[in-house]
Amino acid sequence: MEQITATFKNFWTVVQSVWNQGVLGQSLSQAVIGLLIFLVFFVFRGLFRRFVITVIERWTKETTNAFDDELSQALAGPLQVFFIALGLFFAFQYFGFHGEMETLTDNIVRTVITVAIFWALYNMIKPLSGLLRRLEGVLTAEMLTWLLTGIRWGVVFLGAATILQLWGIQVGPILAGLGLFGVAVALGAQDLFRNLIGGLCVLIEKRFKVGDWIMVDGVVQGTVEHIGFRSTKVRRFDQAPVFVPNQKLSDNAVTNFSRMTYRRIYWKIGLEYKITLEQLKAIRENIEVYLKTNEAFVQPPAASMFVRIDAFNASSIDLMLYTFTHTTVWGDWLAHKEELAYQVKKIVEGEGASFAFPSQSIYIEKHPEGTPEPFVPPAAKV
């Protein structure tokens, strides 16, 4: 019996030793208390999200300004992370670590705080982008998009560099190594950098923007859908997407049809040669009167307008019609063009004239009766 009692005493001594040594030099009771401290702040985090942030979001929704809505949503997540940092800080303070453990726990808390700060800065870029949109008079929307993307990557880089510095990792040698690596990559990726520079040139020169109808000589014609770092997405009129390297957009001639001031109509109208001079003059004058009295067409001197006899063609007298419409929208332009065609046909037929078409006349010469046909002797055979 005494031996059994002694055995249990030894076992209890082992249990007490394990309890007192605990985890990382702390007793299990201290570990439990430290965990409870962290859980208290974790619960506060949930309460803060449920009551405070919810109330702020309801208040911001009642305002007409969208900036405060986006700002509250941007800061909601990082503020909750601060409660986790507080819980870790007080729990580690209760443990009272020293030496290397104190340095380790301090770095952990500082890392969590750094993540929360840079997360907040990253999220705040979106609401601040609304303020930057006011610069669209100076910068295009695509340039602002590139600028915001660069700011986001800058925040991520600074946050990562700060965390590395906290853990004693020097960023300078890493950057130097990346510089040498970048030189090697640049030598093998020259086209990539050419396209990147080409995209910057396109944005700086404001050649076109998303939604513009462009034509790149020898490459593509269509509507711009996206301007990327390496290529630009242009959708052709048959709805097929074409990804054009930015270098081609920078080096080749680009016609931006969306920036037309007016849209031109240029016709050659062929009239029959049998038309009289009075008919010809009346047709020209009536077409000119129609153009000058129709608000759809641009009047001189804002744009040129000509209705003139242009040339004596092989089978027609050509009347040149040259004018511009106020609208540059293709569908509306086609409608004005169609109505003008109706009026031209009405005017020509109203004057009793007709349109000419390509033709040839064959004249057959007939000999007078009683006149013998000319005799052509056969060629002599050699």
C-alpha positions in Angstrom: 0.0 0.0 0.0 2.8 2.4 0.9 4.5 1.6 -2.4 1.3 2.5 -4.3 0.9 5.7 -2.4 4.5 6.6 -3.2 3.9 5.9 -6.8 0.9 8.2 -7.0 2.9 10.9 -5.2 5.6 10.6 -7.8 3.0 10.8 -10.6 1.4 13.9 -9.0 4.9 15.5 -8.8 5.2 14.9 -12.5 1.8 16.5 -13.2 2.8 19.5 -11.1 6.0 19.8 -12.9 4.3 19.8 -16.3 1.7 22.3 -15.0 4.3 24.7 -13.7 6.7 24.4 -16.7 3.7 24.7 -19.1 4.3 26.3 -22.5 7.4 28.4 -23.3 8.4 28.6 -19.7 4.9 29.7 -18.5 2.6 27.6 -16.4 -0.5 26.2 -17.9 -2.6 28.4 -15.7 -0.8 31.5 -17.1 -1.2 30.1 -20.6 -5.0 29.7 -20.0 -5.3 33.2 -18.6 -3.3 34.7 -21.5 -5.5 32.9 -23.9 -8.6 34.2 -22.1 -7.2 37.7 -22.4 -6.8 37.3 -26.1 -10.3 35.8 -26.5 -11.8 38.8 -24.6 -10.4 41.2 -27.1 -11.4 38.9 -29.9 -15.0 39.0 -28.6 -14.7 42.9 -28.4 -13.7 42.8 -32.0 -17.0 41.1 -32.9 -19.0 43.5 -30.7 -17.2 46.4 -32.3 -18.1 45.1 -35.7 -21.7 44.4 -34.8 -22.5 47.7 -33.0 -20.1 50.5 -33.7 -19.3 49.8 -37.4 -22.9 48.9 -38.2 -24.1 52.1 -36.7 -21.5 54.1 -38.7 -22.5 52.3 -41.9 -26.1 53.1 -41.3 -25.3 56.8 -40.7 -23.1 57.1 -43.8 -25.9 55.5 -45.9 -28.2 58.3 -44.9 -25.9 61.0 -46.4 -25.8 61.9 -50.0 -22.0 61.7 -50.2 -20.6 58.3 -51.4 -17.1 59.1 -50.0 -18.0 58.4 -46.4 -19.7 55.1 -47.3 -16.6 53.9 -49.1 -14.3 55.2 -46.3 -16.3 53.4 -43.6 -16.2 50.1 -45.6 -12.4 50.6 -46.2 -11.6 51.0 -42.5 -14.0 48.4 -41.1 -11.6 45.4 -41.6 -8.3 47.1 -40.4 -10.0 48.4 -37.2 -11.0 44.9 -36.3 -7.4 43.8 -36.8 -6.4 46.4 -34.2 -8.4 44.5 -31.6 -6.4 41.3 -32.4 -3.2 43.3 -32.0 -4.5 44.6 -28.6 -5.3 41.1 -27.5 -1.9 39.8 -28.5 -0.2 42.7 -26.8 -1.9 42.4 -23.4 -1.6 38.6 -23.5 2.1 38.8 -24.1 2.5 41.5 -21.4 0.8 39.2 -18.9 3.2 36.4 -19.8 6.1 38.7 -19.1 8.5 37.2 -21.6 12.2 38.1 -21.5 15.1 37.9 -23.9 14.5 36.3 -27.3 10.8 35.5 -26.5 10.2 39.2 -25.7 11.7 40.2 -29.0 9.7 37.6 -30.9 6.4 38.5 -29.3 7.1 42.2 -29.8 7.7 41.6 -33.5 4.5 39.6 -33.8 2.4 42.5 -32.4 4.2 45.1 -34.5 3.6 42.9 -37.6 -0.1 42.7 -36.9 -0.3 46.5 -36.4 1.7 47.1 -39.6 -0.7 44.8 -41.6 -3.7 46.7 -40.2 -2.2 50.1 -41.1 -1.2 49.2 -44.7 -4.4 47.3 -45.2 -6.3 50.5 -44.3 -4.1 52.5 -46.7 -4.7 50.0 -49.4 -8.5 50.1 -48.9 -8.5 53.9 -48.8 -7.2 54.1 -52.3 -10.7 53.3 -53.7 -12.5 56.2 -51.9 -9.7 58.5 -52.7 -9.9 57.6 -56.4 -13.2 59.4 -56.5 -11.3 62.6 -55.6 -8.7 61.9 -58.3 -11.4 61.5 -60.9 -11.6 65.3 -60.8 -8.3 65.3 -62.6 -9.8 63.7 -65.7 -9.6 67.1 -67.4 -5.8 66.9 -67.2 -5.4 63.1 -67.1 -7.4 60.5 -69.0 -9.5 57.9 -67.2 -7.0 55.2 -68.4 -4.0 57.2 -67.0 -5.8 57.5 -63.6 -6.4 53.7 -63.7 -2.7 53.1 -64.2 -1.9 55.6 -61.5 -4.2 54.0 -59.0 -2.8 50.6 -59.9 0.8 51.9 -59.3 -0.3 53.4 -55.9 -1.7 50.1 -54.8 1.4 48.2 -55.7 3.5 50.9 -54.0 1.5 50.4 -50.8 1.9 46.6 -50.9 5.7 47.0 -51.5 6.1 49.5 -48.6 4.1 47.3 -46.3 6.2 44.2 -47.2 9.4 46.2 -46.8 8.3 47.4 -43.4 7.5 43.9 -42.2 10.8 42.6 -43.4 12.6 45.4 -41.6 10.8 44.5 -38.4 12.1 41.0 -38.6 15.7 42.2 -39.2 15.7 41.4 -42.9 17.5 44.1 -44.8 15.6 45.3 -47.9 18.6 47.1 -49.5 20.5 43.9 -50.5 17.2 42.4 -51.8 16.6 45.4 -54.0 20.1 45.3 -55.3 19.7 41.6 -56.2 16.4 42.4 -57.8 18.1 45.2 -59.8 20.6 42.7 -61.2 17.8 40.3 -61.9 15.8 43.0 -63.5 18.6 43.9 -65.9 18.8 40.2 -66.9 15.1 40.1 -67.4 15.0 43.4 -69.3 17.5 42.0 -71.8 15.2 39.1 -72.5 11.9 41.0 -72.3 12.6 44.0 -74.4 9.3 43.7 -76.3 7.5 43.8 -73.0 9.1 47.1 -72.0 8.6 48.5 -75.5 4.9 47.8 -75.2 4.8 49.3 -71.7 6.4 52.5 -72.9 4.2 52.5 -76.0 1.1 52.3 -73.7 2.4 55.2 -71.6 2.9 57.2 -74.8 -0.6 56.5 -76.0 -2.1 57.6 -72.6 0.1 60.7 -72.3 -0.7 61.8 -75.9 -4.4 61.0 -75.3 -4.7 59.3 -78.7 -7.9 57.5 -77.7 -9.8 56.2 -74.8 -12.1 53.3 -74.0 -15.1 53.4 -76.2 -13.5 55.2 -79.1 -13.7 54.0 -82.7 -10.2 53.8 -84.1 -8.3 52.5 -87.1 -4.7 51.4 -86.9 -3.2 51.4 -90.4 -2.6 47.8 -91.5 -3.6 46.4 -88.1 -7.2 46.7 -87.0 -10.3 48.8 -87.0 -12.9 48.7 -84.2 -13.9 50.0 -80.7 -11.4 50.2 -77.9 -12.5 48.1 -74.9 -9.4 48.0 -72.6 -6.0 49.6 -72.5 -3.6 47.4 -70.6 0.0 47.5 -69.7 1.2 45.4 -72.6 -1.7 45.4 -75.1 -4.9 47.1 -75.9 -8.1 45.2 -76.6 -10.0 46.4 -79.7 -13.3 44.8 -80.7 -13.8 44.7 -84.5 -17.2 45.4 -86.0 -17.7 41.6 -86.5 -17.5 41.4 -82.7 -14.1 39.6 -82.8 -11.7 40.9 -80.1 -8.1 41.8 -81.2 -5.3 42.3 -78.7 -2.9 44.9 -80.3 0.6 45.3 -78.7 0.9 48.9 -77.5 4.1 49.4 -79.5 2.1 49.2 -82.7 -0.4 51.7 -81.4 2.5 54.0 -80.6 4.5 53.5 -83.9 1.7 53.2 -86.4 -0.7 55.9 -87.6 -4.0 55.8 -85.6 -7.2 57.4 -86.9 -9.7 58.2 -84.1 -13.1 58.4 -85.8 -14.8 59.2 -82.5 -13.2 62.6 -82.4 -14.5 63.8 -85.7 -16.0 67.3 -85.5 -18.4 66.5 -88.3 -19.0 63.6 -90.6 -18.6 63.9 -94.4 -20.8 62.9 -97.3 -19.0 62.9 -100.7 -20.8 61.7 -103.8 -20.4 61.8 -107.5 -23.9 61.9 -109.1 -23.8 60.9 -112.8 -26.5 62.5 -115.1 -27.3 61.5 -118.7 -25.7 63.5 -121.5 -29.1 64.2 -123.1 -30.0 66.5 -120.1 -30.6 70.1 -121.0 -28.7 73.0 -119.6 -31.8 74.3 -117.8 -32.4 70.9 -116.2 -28.8 70.6 -115.1 -28.8 74.1 -113.5 -32.2 73.4 -111.8 -31.0 70.1 -110.3 -27.8 71.6 -108.9 -29.6 74.6 -107.4 -32.4 72.5 -105.9 -30.0 70.1 -104.2 -28.0 73.1 -102.9 -31.2 74.7 -101.5 -32.1 71.5 -99.7 -28.7 71.2 -98.1 -28.7 74.8 -96.9 -32.2 74.6 -95.4 -31.8 71.3 -93.6 -30.5 71.6 -90.0 -28.9 68.2 -90.2 -26.1 69.5 -92.4 -23.3 71.9 -91.3 -23.5 75.3 -93.0 -20.5 77.3 -94.3 -18.2 78.7 -93.0 -18.2 76.1 -90.2 -17.6 73.4 -92.8 -17.3 73.2 -96.6 -20.4 72.6 -98.7 -20.3 72.2 -102.5 -22.8 71.2 -105.1 -21.0 71.7 -108.5 -20.7 70.2 -112.0 -17.5 68.4 -111.6 -16.6 66.5 -114.9 -17.7 65.2 -118.2 -17.2 61.5 -117.7 -17.2 58.7 -120.3 -21.0 58.1 -120.1 -22.2 60.8 -117.7 -22.1 64.4 -116.6 -20.8 64.2 -113.0 -22.4 66.4 -110.3 -20.2 66.6 -107.1 -22.0 66.7 -103.7 -19.8 67.5 -100.8 -21.2 68.3 -97.3 -20.9 67.4 -93.6 -23.5 66.3 -91.0 -23.6 67.6 -87.4 -23.8 64.1 -86.0 -20.9 61.7 -86.0 -22.9 58.7 -84.8 -22.8 56.2 -87.5 -26.5 55.2 -87.3 -27.7 58.8 -87.3 -25.3 59.7 -90.2 -26.7 56.8 -92.3 -30.2 58.0 -91.7 -29.3 61.6 -92.9 -27.4 60.1 -95.8 -30.5 58.0 -96.8 -32.8 60.9 -96.6 -30.5 62.9 -98.8 -30.5 60.1 -101.4 -34.3 60.2 -101.4 -34.3 64.0 -102.0 -31.6 63.8 -104.8 -33.6 61.2 -106.6 -36.8 63.2 -106.2 -35.2 66.4 -107.5 -33.6 64.6 -110.5 -36.7 62.9 -111.6 -38.8 66.0 -110.8 -36.8 67.8 -113.5 -37.5 65.1 -116.0 -33.9 63.9 -116.0 -32.4 60.5 -115.4 -29.3 59.1 -113.8 -26.5 57.8 -116.1 -25.0 54.4 -115.9 -21.9 53.0 -117.7 -22.7 52.4 -121.3 -21.2 52.1 -124.8 -22.6 53.1 -128.2 -21.9 51.0 -131.3 -22.3 52.7 -134.7 -22.8 50.5 -137.8 -21.9 52.1 -141.1 -24.3 51.1 -144.0 -23.2 51.5 -147.7 -25.6 53.2 -150.1 -27.8 50.9 -152.3 -26.3 50.0 -155.7 -22.8 50.6 -154.5 -20.7 47.4 -154.8 -18.8 46.3 -151.7 -15.1 47.0 -151.9 -13.1 44.0 -153.1 -10.1 43.1 -150.9 -7.8 40.7 -152.8 -6.5 37.8 -150.8 -3.0 37.9 -149.5 -0.4 36.4 -151.8 1.0 33.1 -150.7 4.8 32.8 -150.6 
